[in-house]
């Protein structure tokens, strides 16, 4: 049996997925585990060049990330996906394909808070109509109906969120 | 230090890359090693949907396979790439990025033999002009200048080729 698994973070841009995934990665490595983080930057550079923001392209992107997570996790690696992954159906498809050892974590934050943070200045551009099809502005975000964990990043520090994720992984028997 | 590495097979369509990689995969698994094969089918399904056969798209495809191999091999997995990968520069770029633990195996066969085998009927179509940009017919194949190993599949059985690869891996200190 593999010791790997996939931690699938989903949530709005600016919710805190990358920040929390970096802390979780560090903590898991400190436990001697092998970890790979597939966040937006990694994916855009290495997996999804040429894909746009149509629903079809977004789904292809998520399937592709999902497949890499699947391959890694069946080989004793902890794969952490930290992409918006706005559509429920394709997230569920990725979960299905994993056949277990898939933990979905909803990084939840009120849209207003994400807009206020606007770390990358993308909401400003989307609200001004300079970017089309931006999740939460003019493209839907479909929250998971039954995620293994929900994190409210407007109510605690990234460190506290990461600690709660580690605790959940212990309780679920992954660590 | 990782125990993983990348075995990069390169050669014409019909040279025998997939056949040999399957035998090598089986033998390595029998030794208790973790192995993933990225052959044309896997790649087309999971990584490269939407890419065509222009030089740019082919290079993107090879870089993408290379990146997945890199991620796997740094996590104790033996990654076997079995794609035509016709262009030398991008193969060398993938080797470079690996920073070691990269073994290039030239699966060499005379073009006439590949055409005669024509397992997938693709050469027939390419020679009839029904497929454009087919490697060896109207698109170049650039053989490696200094591969770790050359296999002549018109001169021995796939089993014998696989055995020679395993021997080479032992000699190079990978097994």
HADDOCK unambig.tbl for C-alpha pairs under 7 A between the chains (distance, minus, plus):
assign (segid A and resid 34 and name CA) (segid B and resid 75 and name CA) 6.72 0.50 0.50
assign (segid A and resid 46 and name CA) (segid B and resid 64 and name CA) 5.84 0.50 0.50
assign (segid A and resid 46 and name CA) (segid B and resid 67 and name CA) 6.66 0.50 0.50
assign (segid A and resid 47 and name CA) (segid B and resid 64 and name CA) 6.02 0.50 0.50
assign (segid A and resid 64 and name CA) (segid B and resid 46 and name CA) 5.84 0.50 0.50
assign (segid A and resid 64 and name CA) (segid B and resid 47 and name CA) 6.03 0.50 0.50
assign (segid A and resid 67 and name CA) (segid B and resid 46 and name CA) 6.65 0.50 0.50
assign (segid A and resid 72 and name CA) (segid B and resid 72 and name CA) 6.87 0.50 0.50
assign (segid A and resid 75 and name CA) (segid B and resid 34 and name CA) 6.72 0.50 0.50
